[in-house]
Amino acid sequence: MKILTFAKKHLAVISLLLMGLMMATHVFVNHLMFRTYALDLGVYTHALWQYAHGIWADCGMFVEGGADVSLLHDHFDLYLILLSPLVYIFGSYTLLVVQVVSLLFGAYGVFRFLQFGQDTQDKGTSRIFLPWLGMLSYLAFFGTWHALCYDYHSNVVAVNFLPWMFLWLKQQRFGWALFSVLMVCISKESAPLWMFFVVIGLMIEYWGNRKSMRWLAGYGAFCILYFLIVSMVVMPLIGGGASPGFWRYDHMGNSMSEVALFMLQHPWQSVCMFFSNFLHDANNAGLKLEFWLCCAASGMLLLFFRPQYLVMMLPPLLLKLMSRDICFWGVEFQYNIEFAPIIVIGSFSVIASWCQNKDRRFGSILPLLAFLLTISTTIYTCGNPKTWVRQANLRIFDPIHYHQQDFNRQFAQSLITQIPDSASVCATSPFVPHLSLRDKVTEFPIGADQSDYLLLFESDNQTIEKIAEIKADTLHYRIVASDDTLWLISRIR
């Protein structure tokens, strides 16, 4: 009985420890099996190494001639600077560790938020059950799971401060809420714009509470000022022009102001972009519909009872669905993580309000149903959705997750150990994260003619042709080791 009492009392913490163990094992296996890539774990781990050694990170790894362009011009991400000392402890696994810990932190924030304000006289399971299922739904949300399984991105870390911001506002701990706003804003240049809309949604929520409204107005002013300064002054100044990623929106204009003007001048066309395959690519028809259905099944439909949460979703929806990069449209990668805290907290808040003054069984069935729908949706997206997904990355209960099917993993690891730490390296994408703790590393074929070593995998016809050219150039290159699929080649000085 004592064990059951202890487990009931500490259900959230025990669940987080078990989920953390599963998540950590999952992402570490992906990294060990060479299912992390130059874009983006390799780039960001190399940036950690550079910042930790007092070097400003650049775009040289993935952009030809990008060694003179600051990585902050690609994404204004200050997390990498703050996290850089950890690279001395966790090496190439650093950002994966950070991402898992941050998601557990955010999930516990969801639990605390949903628990706060409930009837404190109720010491039974109903006071724990709904927040607990909300916490698990946050971790099981398809956007969370896919982000976890695909490398590292600072916005994945940042969104986990949002549940705590909501909680601290409820508790009127406005200084801590401001801290959470700041921690989200510094993750990416688009984050403060998103937070501005989050603040607008919260102002609707707290309408009539003068003290909260004053603080929220201050948060909003800070967010919009930070966004304008970073995106329109700092980033163009350090990069000499638009961000390398701006091409995704250049069908609407050649600058951020032109894009905004386009949306004002063509409101109906802009709205249609949220739902239509405006590139008219038949191979990718249905991606947006699949995304909307997955959001609906995961709780988004309930947000119509609290539309302030829908307001909070507008900027990430705009960046996702109005992009001409089709990778943004579907359920894959990290492009859905911002929806996780909003949909889960919003939907479970609606359920909690419905459950008040109802039969206790009603208060158990609805949260359980919401959780089952959420996890069922995620299982669907890990199978064979319309969106192309890397099943080996996602399906932890499938043997394919624990094997590298494309090449000999042990041989690849042995080749990496033969490369001196001081050597410059050009490598195929899956090897770059494992080689990123050095001064010079690039993704093949960028910088191939200037690198001391090349670690290459014959992944496609174009790569095979380029490797053949290098092998034929015996005056400048020497084959160190190969199994006819993987090649370690050194440059003759």
Summary of the structure (lengths in Angstrom):
residues: 493
radius of gyration: 23.8
end to end distance: 72.6
largest distance: 82.0
contacts: 1623
relative contact order: 0.12
helix: 65%
strand: 5%
